Structures are given as structure tokens and as C-alpha cells.
Amino acid sequence: MPVQFDLGLLVDFPDGESRGFDPLNTGRDTCIVVRQGHAVFSYLNTCPHVDGSPLAWRKDQYLNADRSHIVCSGHGAQFDIHTGVCTLGPCAGARLQSVENSIDTHGRVHLHFNHLETTR
């Protein structure tokens, strides 16, 4: 059964920035969200090079210096923000696991999980 999590208003997410969230209440950020213009891209916070390895080196630091790619601080891998595909690093060609999201008519951002994702 799908589970939905409300992350707040899109206007509260700075354009070109990333944030981590723990909608599954694990005690660490399990998802990352990146805003680019009117779009939001969301992924599980784990590098495909070493499953379970978080991407950020500190809270909400998921992007490289010019904010053009998601980066894994542990391995240096870089991922395309729109697709999650690794474009540089030890897992080239692999991809981050996307998390479905939506923006409702009131401008609220929601993450959607299926049953398998919520039991990880």
C-alpha cells in the first residue's frame, strides 16, 4: 500500500539546493530532495557503489560545488540530478534509487513510497 509523506511547501525549498529527510523515521536522512526550478528530484540516500552508504558528508550537503550533480562524499561519485545516473566515479552507469514525488495544487511537496521501500 502506498505511503505519502508531506515535506512542506515548494517555496521553502531553495532553487538549486538539496535537503535530506527521514520520512521513514530511521534516525538518519533516508531520502534526498533536490529542487531545480519548478521540479523536484528525490532519491534514497544511499550510494549504489556501497549499498547503505549515505551520500552527504554533512547535513544537506548532497551537491558538488557548482550544484550541477549529486555527489557521494565517501566515493567521489557524481550523479545526474534529473536521472540519478552515475556519470563519474566507481559506480559509473549505476543509478540512485528514485523516490516518487509530487507537488500538489497548493504547492506542497510529497514523497510516495510503495510497501517495499518502507520496509527497507
Disulfide bonds with the S-S distance in Angstrom:
none
